[in-house]
Amino acid sequence: MISTSKSDKLFSFTNYLLLCIILIIVLYPLIFVVSASISDPYLVSRGEMWLLPKGITFEGYRRVFQNDEVLTGYRNTIFYTLFGTLINLFMTLTCAYPLSRKDFIGRNFFMAIFTFTMFFSGGLIPSYIIIKKLGMLNKIWALIIPNAVSMMNVIIVRTFFQSNIPSQLQEAAEIDGCSIVRLFTNIILPLSKPIIAVMALFYGVQHWNSFFAALIYLTDRSLFPLQLILREILIQNQMSSQMLMTGNELDLIAKQAKAAELIKYSIMIVSTLPVLVAYPFLQRFFVHGIMVGAIKG
């Protein structure tokens, strides 16, 4: 049995202590927001609610979900997230695999061109003009096509392929008569589940939280994502509170201000809950995939 020295015990104790502090720093804001979303906003503003909910009320959630457009926003965001992530995965994987093969002619040239786009872009106005010229304004494609692939993610996936897929395996498959498409779909993809899960999480969260592209390119409210609908609800309640301040209606001012505060916390939970629920199921793939994709190369 290996005995542990005092220095090892002190090192372990320090590690556990630091991890506990980090856990509290990360977990406390999350618990606070959940509690504040169902607590009396008067107690929250006075600082009497600092961890667990007090004066429980679901008025914030009721006000959020009584807006019919919230469900439409949820439906649109789920569609954008699923459909957009599938396109992202297809583009990223099919771009990264050729770049990972040493026998791909012009590999360094294409890598240099692609890497250039990481540092320089056309900017907002040229992007808007291109989207308009392509006829994608006020269409779902304006939210999906411009962000179809991220070069940073391509590099991570390319590194994964180079580090974890032996070239001998690919050569053996090709000697046996396996075509490139079959090699990619039947051998490469099944061996790449960790990095595919990581990319799905990256792109999925990006689509779920995205609202700026919809703000710029969409005017049809039936296509608005959830984030844009929630943003409007929050702004409307804050503006209502400010408008009442001109009328000396003190009770209404106080009630509206409390409602705006309550809605703010409720919107945080409504907009992030699906991601929080999905993340623990992908966490083990995330840790493994991001590590093997980030090192070497």
C-alpha positions in Angstrom: 0.0 0.0 0.0 1.4 3.4 -1.0 1.5 5.8 1.9 0.8 9.5 1.2 3.1 12.2 2.6 1.9 15.3 4.4 2.7 17.4 1.4 0.5 15.1 -0.8 -2.4 15.4 1.7 -1.9 19.2 1.9 -2.0 19.3 -2.0 -5.2 17.2 -2.1 -6.8 19.3 0.6 -5.9 22.5 -1.3 -7.3 21.1 -4.5 -10.6 20.1 -2.9 -10.9 23.5 -1.2 -10.3 25.3 -4.5 -12.8 23.1 -6.3 -15.4 23.8 -3.6 -14.9 27.5 -3.9 -15.2 27.4 -7.7 -18.4 25.2 -7.3 -19.9 27.8 -5.0 -19.0 30.7 -7.4 -20.5 28.9 -10.4 -23.6 27.4 -8.6 -24.7 30.3 -6.5 -25.8 32.7 -9.4 -27.7 29.8 -11.0 -29.6 29.0 -7.7 -30.2 32.7 -7.1 -31.7 33.3 -10.5 -34.0 30.2 -10.2 -35.1 31.3 -6.7 -35.6 35.0 -7.7 -37.8 33.9 -10.7 -40.3 32.5 -8.2 -39.9 34.8 -5.3 -41.6 38.1 -4.3 -39.7 40.8 -6.2 -40.0 43.1 -3.2 -38.1 40.7 -1.0 -35.5 40.2 -3.8 -34.9 43.9 -4.2 -34.6 44.3 -0.4 -31.9 41.5 -0.3 -34.0 39.3 2.0 -34.0 36.5 -0.6 -30.3 35.6 -1.0 -30.5 31.8 -1.8 -33.8 30.0 -1.4 -37.1 31.4 -2.7 -39.3 33.5 -0.4 -42.9 34.6 -1.0 -43.3 32.1 -3.8 -45.1 33.4 -6.9 -45.3 32.2 -10.5 -46.5 35.5 -11.8 -43.3 36.0 -13.9 -43.8 32.7 -15.7 -47.5 33.4 -16.1 -46.8 36.7 -17.8 -44.1 35.2 -20.0 -46.3 32.3 -21.2 -49.5 34.2 -21.6 -47.8 35.7 -24.6 -48.8 33.5 -27.5 -45.7 34.3 -29.4 -43.5 32.6 -26.8 -44.6 29.1 -28.0 -44.1 30.2 -31.6 -40.6 31.4 -30.6 -39.9 28.1 -29.0 -41.0 26.2 -32.1 -38.8 28.4 -34.3 -35.8 28.2 -32.1 -36.0 24.4 -31.8 -36.2 24.2 -35.6 -33.3 26.6 -36.2 -31.2 24.7 -33.6 -31.9 21.2 -35.0 -31.8 22.1 -38.7 -28.9 24.6 -38.3 -26.8 22.1 -36.3 -27.3 19.4 -38.9 -26.0 21.7 -41.6 -23.1 22.8 -39.4 -22.1 19.2 -38.7 -22.3 18.3 -42.3 -20.2 21.3 -43.5 -17.7 21.0 -40.7 -17.1 17.2 -40.9 -16.9 17.2 -44.7 -14.5 20.1 -44.7 -12.3 18.9 -41.9 -11.8 15.3 -43.3 -10.1 16.2 -46.6 -7.9 18.7 -44.7 -6.8 16.0 -42.3 -5.5 13.7 -45.1 -1.8 14.2 -46.1 -2.6 13.0 -49.7 -5.0 15.9 -50.3 -3.4 18.1 -52.9 -3.4 21.8 -52.0 -4.2 21.1 -48.3 -1.9 23.8 -47.0 -3.3 26.3 -49.6 -6.9 25.7 -48.5 -6.0 25.8 -44.9 -4.3 29.2 -45.4 -7.4 30.6 -47.2 -9.8 29.3 -44.5 -7.6 30.5 -41.7 -7.6 34.0 -43.2 -11.3 34.2 -42.7 -10.8 33.8 -38.9 -9.0 37.1 -38.7 -10.7 39.2 -41.4 -14.4 39.5 -42.3 -16.5 41.8 -44.5 -18.4 43.4 -41.6 -22.1 43.9 -40.9 -23.1 46.1 -43.9 -21.4 44.0 -46.6 -22.9 40.9 -45.0 -26.3 42.5 -45.0 -26.0 43.5 -48.7 -24.9 40.0 -49.7 -27.9 38.5 -47.8 -30.2 40.9 -49.5 -28.7 40.2 -53.0 -29.1 36.5 -52.4 -32.8 37.0 -51.6 -32.5 35.6 -48.1 -33.9 38.6 -46.2 -36.9 37.5 -44.1 -36.2 33.8 -44.7 -34.9 31.1 -42.3 -31.8 30.7 -44.5 -30.5 34.1 -43.3 -30.1 32.6 -39.9 -28.5 29.4 -41.0 -26.4 29.8 -44.2 -24.1 32.7 -43.1 -22.9 30.7 -40.1 -22.9 27.3 -41.7 -19.3 26.6 -40.7 -16.9 27.8 -38.1 -13.2 27.6 -39.1 -12.1 27.2 -35.5 -14.4 24.1 -35.2 -13.0 22.8 -38.5 -9.5 23.0 -37.1 -10.5 21.1 -34.0 -12.2 18.4 -36.0 -9.3 18.1 -38.4 -6.9 17.7 -35.5 -9.2 15.0 -34.0 -9.1 13.1 -37.3 -5.3 13.4 -37.6 -4.7 12.3 -34.0 -7.3 9.5 -33.6 -7.9 7.9 -37.0 -4.8 5.9 -38.1 -3.8 6.4 -41.7 -3.1 2.7 -42.0 -6.8 2.0 -41.3 -7.8 4.2 -44.2 -5.2 2.8 -46.5 -6.3 -0.8 -45.7 -10.0 0.1 -46.4 -9.0 1.7 -49.7 -6.9 -1.4 -50.7 -10.0 -3.5 -50.0 -11.9 -1.4 -52.5 -13.7 1.0 -50.1 -14.7 4.2 -51.8 -14.0 7.6 -50.1 -17.7 8.2 -49.4 -18.1 4.7 -47.8 -14.8 5.1 -45.9 -16.1 8.4 -44.5 -19.6 7.3 -43.6 -18.9 3.7 -42.4 -15.5 4.0 -40.7 -14.6 7.6 -40.0 -17.9 8.9 -38.6 -18.6 5.9 -36.2 -15.1 6.4 -34.8 -15.7 10.2 -34.3 -18.7 10.2 -32.0 -17.0 12.2 -29.2 -16.0 15.1 -31.5 -19.4 15.0 -33.2 -21.1 15.4 -29.8 -18.8 18.3 -29.0 -19.6 20.1 -32.3 -23.3 19.4 -31.9 -23.1 21.1 -28.4 -21.1 24.0 -29.7 -23.3 24.7 -32.7 -26.6 23.9 -30.8 -25.9 26.4 -28.0 -24.8 29.0 -30.6 -28.1 28.6 -32.5 -30.2 28.5 -29.3 -28.7 31.8 -28.0 -28.6 33.6 -31.3 -30.8 36.6 -31.7 -28.7 39.3 -33.5 -29.0 37.8 -36.9 -32.8 37.5 -36.5 -32.9 41.2 -35.3 -31.1 42.3 -38.5 -32.5 40.0 -41.2 -36.1 39.2 -40.1 -39.2 41.3 -40.0 -41.8 38.5 -40.2 -42.8 37.9 -36.6 -43.9 34.3 -37.3 -40.2 33.6 -38.0 -38.8 35.2 -34.8 -36.7 32.9 -32.5 -37.5 32.7 -28.8 -34.6 35.0 -27.8 -36.1 37.8 -29.8 -39.6 37.3 -28.4 -38.3 37.3 -24.8 -36.2 40.4 -25.5 -39.4 42.2 -26.7 -41.4 41.1 -23.6 -38.7 42.4 -21.3 -38.4 45.7 -23.1 -42.1 46.2 -23.2 -42.5 45.7 -19.5 -39.5 48.1 -18.7 -41.0 50.7 -21.1 -44.4 50.4 -19.5 -42.8 51.0 -16.1 -41.1 54.1 -17.4 -44.2 55.5 -19.1 -46.2 55.2 -15.9 -43.6 57.3 -14.1 -45.0 60.3 -16.0 -48.4 59.9 -14.5 -47.8 60.0 -10.7 -49.5 56.6 -10.3 -47.2 55.4 -7.6 -48.9 52.0 -7.0 -49.0 51.1 -10.6 -45.3 52.2 -11.0 -44.3 50.0 -8.1 -46.3 47.0 -9.4 -45.0 47.3 -12.9 -41.4 47.7 -11.7 -41.7 44.5 -9.6 -43.3 42.7 -12.5 -40.5 43.7 -14.9 -37.9 42.5 -12.3 -39.8 39.2 -11.9 -40.1 38.7 -15.7 -36.4 39.4 -16.1 -35.5 36.4 -14.0 -38.2 34.2 -15.4 -36.9 34.9 -19.0 -33.4 33.9 -18.0 -34.8 30.5 -16.9 -37.1 30.0 -19.9 -34.3 30.8 -22.3 -31.6 28.7 -20.8 -33.5 25.7 -19.3 -33.3 23.4 -22.4 -29.5 23.9 -22.7 -29.1 23.3 -19.0 -31.1 20.0 -19.2 -29.2 18.8 -22.3 -25.7 19.6 -21.2 -25.2 16.9 -18.5 -26.0 14.2 -21.1 -23.3 15.5 -23.5 -20.7 16.5 -20.8 -18.8 13.2 -20.9 -18.5 13.4 -24.7 -17.6 17.1 -24.4 -14.6 16.6 -22.0 -13.2 13.7 -24.1 -13.8 15.2 -27.5 -12.5 18.7 -26.8 -9.3 17.4 -25.2 -8.4 15.0 -28.0 -9.3 17.6 -30.6 -7.4 20.4 -29.0 -4.0 18.8 -28.4 -1.4 17.8 -31.1 -1.7 19.1 -34.6 
